[in-house]
Amino acid sequence: MFTIKSLREQFLAKKTTPLQVVEEALAKIKKEDGEIHAFLDVYEDAKELAKQATADYDEGRGSDLPLLGIPLAIKNNILIKGRRATGASKILENYIATYDATVISRLKKAGAIFIGATNMDEFAMGGSTENSAFGVTKNPLDTKRVPGGSSGGSAGAVAMGVVPAAIGTDTGGSIRQPASFCGLVGFKPTYGAVSRYGLMAMGSSLDQAGPLTNCVADAELIHNVIAGVDTMDATTITSDTYPEPKIKEAYTFGVPKNFLTEGLDEDVKKAFFAHIELLKTLGHTVVDVDLPLFEKGLAAYYIVVQAEISSNLARYDGMRYGLSMPGTDLISVYQKTRATGFGPEVKRRILLGTYVLSSGYYDAYYGKAQQVRGMMRKELKEIFKIVDFILTPTAPTPAFKIGEQEDPLAMYKQDIFTVPVNLTGVPALTFPMGKVIRDSVSLPVGVQYIASHGCDSQLFAIGKKVYDDQL
């Protein structure tokens, strides 16, 4: 399996070099990405950094750098100084980042090499990577199907075998759902564990950057590199914000069975209950839990996130940066720029967000959703007194066909199991739990482990035992 650990071992044993790996990655992109379209930009100058990393290994330097010479792909809503940062939107088509996101600067310090910028749903709004202004990304496992979204390009880059890991962002499941569709590990951290400085804001109270990998150990490694307090982001948390979680031999999992009725594919359900049986054979306890508010999270999420989108995207006005369309006055510049630069899904969400924030509707919609959000946190806090993890499928279906989900509401329902995690700020880990057959193609489906605030390390511990140890 293509992992960071295996590459590091090969580098240290002189079985291969960072330069060879980067050259192979660039060649693979050139050969296969024309069809998959995982990448928006490819960084050919990565070879120069790979040469330096190769020299470091040859001369015995850099043993303290956990990602030295490791190629990574980066979602194109994360700023890399001197590189295009488009958010997959026409409104930022030619924007060049002027600074590194904190996530990027920490990966650089750890020795990582960025191989390219990955495609995504425009401004991370979508669950299929069909909403990119620069074309659809296809699932490498079945090119008739989507890779998920909005981090579909990052998931596609790993699933293609170009890189052992990629960085995505998760506002309502945008790391975990693509991981499920592409047979990968995906991790959404506790809110505040990873700095948002240098990430294009979609939903500021929801967004978190995280890894897509082939094993849980790699996800843990990358998370530990990018996490930590950042003076540039006041929402980052310290190590003592939450109690240190206990790593145990056996855990108790809670399954909200009432949550598994609406829209869940029968084959996904079978795989999920087979995973429950696996947990029992491994010595863990599985119990039923009742989470009535958690199960209503989808409605609250799609009010809160649209409101934050409306606020955050107001900055793209044609005045400060990005696309600017000429007009007869200031208002016409705004109107023409935003009408030309934004795609249909972005416009839809801005309109909805502006509506729920408008006079006369704020309390009825946005205020009420925030109340529900607070109640959801309390509900989870009580449940985590009796269970260690909440267990759900990651997505209600396997990867669907490109163009199949034409109804926006049907697309939003794909997030039913993932959005409560972002609303409440807790961490969640997903990895493959089995496969289903569609049109004679074997497609992966993922399971999601949800933990209490600050229990990220506990998720990695159980994930390595349940998933990595079976590889």
C-alpha positions in Angstrom: 0.0 0.0 0.0 1.2 3.5 -0.9 1.7 5.1 2.5 3.9 7.8 4.0 5.5 5.1 6.3 6.4 2.9 3.4 7.9 5.7 1.5 10.0 6.9 4.5 11.3 3.3 5.0 12.3 3.1 1.3 14.0 6.5 1.4 16.0 5.6 4.5 16.9 2.1 3.0 18.0 3.8 -0.2 15.5 1.7 -2.2 14.1 4.8 -3.9 14.5 8.5 -3.6 12.2 11.5 -3.2 13.2 12.6 -6.7 12.2 9.2 -8.2 8.9 9.3 -6.4 8.1 12.9 -7.5 9.1 12.2 -11.1 6.8 9.1 -11.1 4.0 11.2 -9.6 4.3 13.9 -12.3 4.4 11.2 -15.0 1.3 9.6 -13.6 -0.5 12.9 -13.6 0.5 13.5 -17.2 -0.7 10.1 -18.2 -3.9 9.7 -16.3 -5.2 13.0 -15.1 -6.5 14.1 -18.5 -9.5 11.8 -17.8 -9.7 12.0 -14.0 -9.1 15.8 -13.7 -8.0 15.7 -10.0 -5.6 18.6 -10.5 -6.1 22.2 -11.4 -2.4 23.0 -11.4 0.7 20.7 -11.4 3.9 22.0 -9.8 6.8 20.8 -12.1 9.3 22.6 -9.9 8.5 20.0 -7.2 11.5 18.2 -8.8 13.9 20.8 -7.4 12.6 20.3 -3.9 12.8 16.5 -4.4 16.5 16.8 -5.4 17.2 18.6 -2.2 15.3 16.1 -0.2 17.2 13.3 -1.9 20.5 15.0 -1.0 19.4 15.3 2.6 18.7 11.6 2.8 22.0 10.8 1.1 23.9 12.9 3.7 21.9 11.7 6.7 20.0 15.0 7.3 16.4 15.5 8.1 15.7 12.5 10.2 13.6 14.8 12.5 11.4 15.9 9.6 8.4 13.4 9.5 7.4 14.3 5.9 10.8 14.9 4.3 10.5 14.2 0.6 6.8 13.1 0.8 4.7 14.4 -2.1 1.3 15.8 -1.1 -1.6 17.3 -3.1 -3.4 20.4 -1.7 -7.0 21.5 -2.2 -7.1 24.7 -4.1 -8.8 26.7 -1.4 -5.7 26.6 0.8 -3.2 29.3 0.1 0.4 28.5 -1.0 2.4 31.7 -1.5 3.2 32.3 -5.2 0.7 29.7 -6.4 -2.8 30.1 -8.0 -5.5 29.9 -5.4 -8.8 29.7 -7.2 -11.3 27.9 -5.0 -12.3 26.4 -8.3 -14.1 29.6 -9.1 -13.9 31.9 -12.1 -14.0 34.9 -9.7 -10.5 33.9 -8.5 -9.3 32.3 -11.7 -6.0 34.3 -11.8 -5.5 35.0 -8.1 -2.0 34.3 -6.8 -1.7 33.8 -3.1 0.5 36.3 -1.3 1.2 34.2 1.8 1.2 30.6 3.1 -1.7 29.2 5.1 -0.6 28.0 8.5 -1.3 24.4 7.4 1.0 24.9 4.5 3.8 26.5 6.5 3.7 23.6 8.9 3.8 21.0 6.2 6.7 22.8 4.6 8.6 22.8 7.9 8.0 19.0 8.1 9.7 18.5 4.7 6.6 17.9 2.5 6.7 18.5 -1.2 3.6 19.9 -2.9 2.9 18.2 -6.2 -0.1 20.3 -7.3 -3.4 22.0 -6.5 -6.5 19.8 -6.6 -10.0 20.4 -8.0 -13.0 21.0 -5.8 -16.6 22.2 -5.8 -16.5 25.9 -6.2 -15.6 27.5 -2.8 -16.1 24.0 -1.3 -19.9 24.2 -2.0 -21.0 20.7 -3.0 -20.7 17.0 -2.5 -19.5 15.7 -5.8 -16.9 18.1 -7.4 -19.3 18.6 -10.2 -19.6 22.3 -9.2 -16.1 23.3 -10.1 -15.8 26.2 -12.6 -13.0 24.2 -14.3 -14.7 20.9 -15.0 -15.8 17.8 -13.2 -13.4 15.4 -11.4 -14.1 11.7 -12.0 -13.8 8.9 -9.5 -10.6 6.8 -10.4 -12.4 3.7 -9.3 -15.2 4.2 -11.8 -14.9 7.2 -14.1 -18.7 7.3 -14.7 -19.0 8.3 -11.0 -18.2 11.2 -8.8 -15.3 11.1 -6.3 -17.4 13.0 -3.8 -16.9 16.5 -2.7 -16.0 19.1 -2.1 -12.5 17.7 -1.7 -13.0 15.3 -4.7 -9.8 16.4 -6.4 -7.7 15.6 -3.3 -9.5 12.2 -2.9 -8.9 11.5 -6.6 -5.2 12.3 -6.3 -4.8 9.7 -3.6 -7.1 7.1 -5.2 -5.1 7.5 -8.5 -1.9 6.6 -6.6 -0.2 9.9 -7.4 0.4 10.8 -3.8 0.1 8.9 -0.5 -1.9 11.7 1.1 -3.6 14.9 0.3 -5.1 17.8 2.2 -8.8 18.7 2.0 -11.2 20.9 4.0 -14.3 19.7 5.8 -17.3 22.0 6.4 -20.1 19.5 6.4 -18.4 16.2 5.4 -16.2 17.4 2.5 -13.2 15.2 3.5 -15.1 12.2 4.9 -17.6 11.7 2.1 -15.0 11.7 -0.7 -12.9 9.3 1.4 -16.0 7.0 1.5 -16.5 7.2 -2.2 -12.9 6.6 -3.1 -12.0 4.0 -0.5 -9.8 6.2 1.7 -9.2 7.3 5.2 -10.5 10.8 6.0 -10.3 12.8 9.2 -12.2 15.9 10.4 -10.5 17.3 13.5 -12.1 18.8 16.6 -13.0 22.4 15.7 -10.0 24.6 16.5 -7.5 21.9 16.5 -6.2 23.1 13.1 -5.7 26.7 12.2 -8.0 28.2 9.5 -5.6 31.0 8.7 -5.1 30.9 4.9 -8.1 28.8 4.2 -10.8 30.4 2.0 -13.6 30.8 4.4 -16.9 29.1 3.6 -18.5 28.5 7.0 -16.1 30.0 9.5 -17.6 28.2 12.5 -17.5 24.9 10.7 -14.4 24.7 8.4 -11.5 22.5 9.3 -8.6 21.2 7.2 -7.6 17.6 7.4 -6.0 14.6 5.6 -7.1 12.0 3.1 -4.8 9.0 3.2 -4.6 5.3 2.6 -4.2 4.4 6.3 -5.1 5.8 9.7 -1.5 6.1 10.8 -0.8 8.5 8.0 -3.8 10.6 8.8 -2.6 10.8 12.4 0.9 11.8 11.3 -0.3 14.6 9.0 -2.8 15.8 11.6 -0.1 16.0 14.3 2.0 18.1 11.9 -0.7 20.7 11.0 -2.5 20.9 14.4 -1.7 23.3 17.1 -2.3 26.8 18.4 -1.9 29.6 15.9 -1.7 33.3 16.9 -3.2 34.1 13.5 -6.4 32.2 14.3 -8.1 33.0 17.6 -10.3 29.9 17.3 -7.4 27.5 17.7 -7.4 25.5 20.9 -4.6 24.6 23.3 -3.6 21.1 24.3 -5.4 21.5 27.7 -8.7 22.9 26.3 -10.2 19.4 26.6 -9.2 16.5 29.0 -6.7 14.0 27.6 -8.7 11.0 26.3 -8.0 7.5 27.7 -6.7 4.9 25.2 -8.4 1.7 26.0 -8.3 -1.9 24.9 -12.1 -2.1 24.4 -14.6 0.7 23.7 -18.3 1.2 23.7 -19.9 2.3 20.5 -23.4 4.0 20.3 -25.5 3.4 17.2 -28.4 5.8 16.6 -30.6 3.2 14.8 -33.5 5.6 14.2 -31.0 7.7 12.2 -30.4 4.8 9.8 -33.9 4.6 8.2 -34.2 7.5 5.8 -32.4 7.2 2.5 -29.9 4.6 3.5 -29.0 2.3 0.7 -29.7 -1.4 1.6 -26.2 -2.6 0.6 -24.6 0.2 2.6 -26.8 -0.8 5.6 -25.7 -4.5 5.2 -22.0 -3.4 5.2 -22.6 -1.2 8.3 -24.2 -4.0 10.3 -21.4 -6.3 9.2 -18.9 -3.8 10.6 -20.9 -3.8 13.9 -20.4 -7.5 14.1 -16.6 -7.1 13.4 -16.4 -4.6 16.3 -18.1 -7.2 18.6 -15.6 -9.9 17.6 -12.8 -7.5 18.4 -14.1 -7.2 21.9 -15.9 -3.9 21.7 -19.5 -3.2 22.9 -22.1 -1.8 20.7 -25.3 -0.3 22.1 -28.3 1.6 20.7 -28.5 5.3 21.5 -31.2 7.9 20.9 -30.1 11.2 19.3 -33.2 13.0 18.2 -31.6 16.4 17.8 -28.5 15.0 16.2 -30.7 13.5 13.6 -32.2 16.9 12.8 -28.8 18.4 12.1 -29.2 18.6 8.4 -31.9 21.3 8.6 -29.9 23.4 11.1 -26.7 23.0 9.1 -28.2 24.2 5.9 -29.3 27.4 7.6 -26.1 28.1 9.5 -23.8 27.4 6.6 -25.7 29.4 4.0 -25.8 32.4 6.4 -22.0 32.2 6.9 -21.5 31.7 3.1 -23.5 34.9 2.5 -21.3 36.8 4.9 -17.9 35.3 3.8 -18.4 35.7 0.1 -19.4 39.4 0.3 -15.6 40.1 0.0 -15.6 39.0 -3.7 -16.9 42.3 -5.0 -14.6 43.1 -7.9 -12.9 45.8 -5.9 -10.1 44.2 -3.9 -8.9 41.1 -5.7 -10.0 38.6 -8.3 -12.3 39.2 -11.2 -13.6 42.7 -11.8 -16.2 43.4 -14.5 -16.5 47.0 -15.7 -19.8 48.9 -15.0 -21.3 52.3 -15.0 -21.3 52.7 -11.3 -20.2 50.8 -8.1 -23.4 48.7 -7.9 -23.2 47.6 -11.5 -19.5 46.5 -11.0 -20.7 44.4 -8.0 -23.6 42.9 -9.9 -21.7 42.1 -13.1 -18.6 40.7 -11.3 -20.6 38.4 -9.0 -23.0 37.4 -11.8 -20.1 36.4 -14.0 -17.7 35.0 -11.4 -20.0 32.8 -9.3 -21.5 29.5 -10.4 -25.1 28.4 -9.9 -24.5 26.6 -6.6 -22.7 29.5 -5.0 -25.4 31.9 -6.1 -28.1 29.6 -4.7 -26.4 29.5 -1.3 -25.7 33.2 -1.1 -29.4 33.9 -1.8 -30.5 31.5 0.8 -28.0 32.8 3.3 -29.0 36.4 2.7 -32.6 35.5 3.2 -32.2 33.7 6.5 -30.1 36.7 7.8 -32.6 39.3 6.6 -34.7 41.5 8.8 -37.8 39.6 10.0 -36.3 36.2 9.3 -33.1 36.2 11.3 -34.7 35.0 14.6 -37.0 32.6 12.9 -34.3 30.8 10.9 -30.7 31.6 11.8 -31.4 32.3 15.5 -33.4 29.1 15.8 -30.7 27.0 14.0 -28.1 28.3 16.4 -30.3 27.4 19.4 -30.7 23.8 17.9 -26.9 23.7 17.5 -26.4 24.5 21.2 -28.9 21.8 22.2 -27.2 19.3 19.9 -23.9 19.9 21.7 -25.6 19.2 25.1 -27.2 16.1 23.7 -23.8 14.8 22.5 -22.2 15.6 25.8 -24.7 13.4 27.6 -24.3 10.6 25.2 -20.6 10.6 25.5 -21.0 9.9 29.2 -22.2 6.4 28.3 -20.4 5.7 25.0 -16.9 6.3 23.7 -17.9 6.7 20.0 -21.0 7.2 17.9 -21.1 4.9 14.9 -22.7 5.7 11.5 -22.2 5.1 7.9 -20.2 8.0 6.3 -22.6 8.5 3.4 -26.0 6.9 2.7 -25.0 5.6 -0.7 -21.8 4.6 -2.6 -20.5 7.0 -5.2 -23.3 8.0 -7.5 -23.0 8.7 -11.3 -22.0 12.0 -12.7 -25.1 14.0 -13.3 -27.3 11.7 -11.4 -28.1 14.0 -8.5 -29.7 16.9 -10.3 -32.0 18.0 -7.4 -30.0 20.2 -5.0 -32.0 19.0 -2.1 -31.2 15.3 -2.9 -27.5 16.3 -3.0 -27.8 18.0 0.4 -29.2 14.8 1.9 -25.9 13.0 1.0 -24.5 14.9 4.0 -27.0 13.6 6.5 -24.5 11.6 8.6 -21.6 14.1 8.4 -23.0 17.6 9.0 -23.9 17.1 12.7 -20.2 16.6 13.4 -19.3 20.1 12.0 -22.3 21.7 13.7 -21.2 20.4 17.1 -17.4 20.8 16.5 -16.5 17.2 17.4 -13.9 15.1 15.6 -14.7 12.2 13.2 -12.8 9.5 11.4 -13.9 7.6 8.3 -12.4 4.5 6.6 -13.6 1.7 4.3 -16.0 -0.8 5.9 -16.7 -2.9 2.8 -17.7 -2.8 -0.8 -20.9 -2.9 -2.8 -21.5 -3.8 -6.5 -23.0 -1.3 -8.9 -23.0 -2.0 -12.6 -20.6 -4.8 -12.2 -18.1 -2.4 -10.4 -17.0 -2.9 -6.8 -17.4 0.4 -5.0 -16.1 1.2 -1.4 -18.4 2.5 1.3 -17.1 4.1 4.5 -17.9 3.9 8.2 -17.7 7.0 10.5 -16.5 7.0 14.1 -17.5 10.2 16.0 -15.8 11.1 19.3 -16.2 13.8 21.9 -14.4 17.1 21.7 -10.6 16.7 21.9 -10.6 13.0 21.5 -8.8 13.0 18.2 -6.0 10.8 19.4 -8.6 8.3 20.7 -10.0 8.1 17.1 -6.6 7.4 15.7 -5.9 4.7 18.2 -9.1 2.8 17.5 -8.8 3.4 13.8 -5.4 1.9 13.7 -6.6 -1.2 15.5 -9.8 -1.8 13.6 -8.6 -0.7 10.1 -4.8 -0.5 9.8 -4.2 -3.8 11.6 -6.5 -5.6 9.1 -4.6 -4.3 6.0 
